Amino acid sequence: MGRQFNEFKASELYCPKCGSSQPVRERASALPGSKAVDLLCFRCATVVGQHTVIDHSLPGKLATLVGKLLK
């Protein structure tokens, strides 16, 4: 069976601070070769989730390699 989803985006997640499901917004932070995305509660800005998008292109792989070498 093939992959059904290339990318899945949450529209709402449970927020422990608000005590209910709330809409989320994304806050991106760039890392070499990938992009980390924090999912924030729209109401109180608590981080309720996170995912990483990995760049599989050649420039992305080179950026990851350079980032590891510079550590």
N, C-alpha and C positions, 0 to 999 in steps of 0.2 A: 504494500500500500504506500502510495506517495505521500509527501508532506502536504498537509492541508493549509498550513499557515506559514508565510515567510516571516511575518512580524506580527506580534500580538500586542495591542495597546489596551491597558486598563482604563475604563472611563470612571469607575468608582471602586474604592477599596475601603475596608473597615479602618476607622481611626480610633485607636484606644483612648485618646484624649477627649474626643468628642462623644465617644460611646456609640457611634452609629456609622453606617456607610456614607461616605462623602465623595463628591467629585474630586479628582486629582489633577494636578498640573505637573509638568515636567521641569526639572532644573538640570541642565546638562553641564558636565565638566569634562573637558577633553584630556585624555591620557594618550601617550604615544601608541598609536596603532589601534586605539579603541576609544569609545565614548561611554562614560558612565552616566547614567541617568537616574537621578533621585525622583521618586514620585512623592509629591507633597500634598497633604490635605489642603483643599482649596479654602476651607474655613479658618484653620488655625496654623497652617504651614508646618505641621509635624511631618517628618519623613515616615511614610507608611509603606514604602517599598523601594526597590532599586533593581535596575537591570543594566547590563553592559552590552553594547553593540560593538562587535569586533569587525574591523576593516580587513577583509581578506585580499584586498588588492596588493599589488607589489609595493606601492609607496607606503601602504599601511604596515606591511610586514617589515619593510626597511626601518620605519619609524620605531616599531617595537624593538627591533634588534639594536638600534642605536641607543634607545632608552635603557636597555639592559646593560649595554657596554659602558654607559656613562655613570652607572650606579656605583 
